[in-house]
């Protein structure tokens, strides 16, 4: 008898000769092919009662395939009590309004005090496992010093569904940013390939060969003279995409430590000598890239309904805009 921890399938006539991993992944859409292959390697699949570890094993009509799903193993990452702004949460996913300064995922040199550590503490036993490990499923990332919306899956089914929407570009993400100068035209689309910079491997860049396709739609919301408030909607999700594309337009984001000149150095240019003191102070005081993930929309993996979320601009971002608007 099938239980929540087992899946039992019978091979149909028209599936004769299919690879075992393909047969299972095509009929169990909640499991990715890589996850199926991992379960095969763990001896969790039997074919007519015999354990099969070979993903390329061919199936035959009327064979009984049993897949056992083991309990999620504990993660090696530690849960940490870090304050989170939870916009929405249910049994399948969370929407987080991430604060600037919080790294999303542990990495070399930054092993803890990340969003993942915070989610492990917040979610507790509600995480049923991603890829067999009891951890939150980070569907996409935003940079440490970027604020705003991020969706997190609690289990494999939600993670696979949301990742598929990210891949087919139906998961919509809209950002607001403050860039230097005034983009011309005031709205448009940047289409390019983004890859590692050929001159600095620590940076991304628009590249003529290689890289991955990237599309950003932008429009200017307000012109402050020396800077502009712009809205950017992503079609793709490449590393540092908005930051790289705005630099490519000649309008890097204000406060961007990697893709823009330091604000204090930029303001030494003669073109800013008549800038009001209040504006100068506001620009220098903003010490991160001026980028905020403000809206997100997708099909909920359980209800099948389209849902949308909004995260208001954080206080530092609002203060920057108010000072720029008042001083222009």
Secondary structure, 3 states (H helix, E strand, C coil): CCCCCEEEEECCHHHCCCEHHHHHHHHCCCCCHHHHHHHHHCCCEEECCEECCCCCCECCCCCEEEEECCCCEECCCCCCCCCCCEEEECCCEEEEEECCCCCCCCECCECCCCHHHHHHHHHHHHCCEECCEECCEECCCCCCCCEEEEEEECEHHHHHHHHHHHHCCCCEEEEEEEEECCCCCCEEEEEEEEEECCCCCCCEEEECCCCEEEEEEEEEEEECCCEEEEEEEECCCCCCHHHHHHHHCCCCECCCCCCCCCHHHHCCCHHHCCCCHHHHHHHHHCCCCCEEEEEEEEECCCCCCEEEEECCCCHHHHHHHHHHHHHC
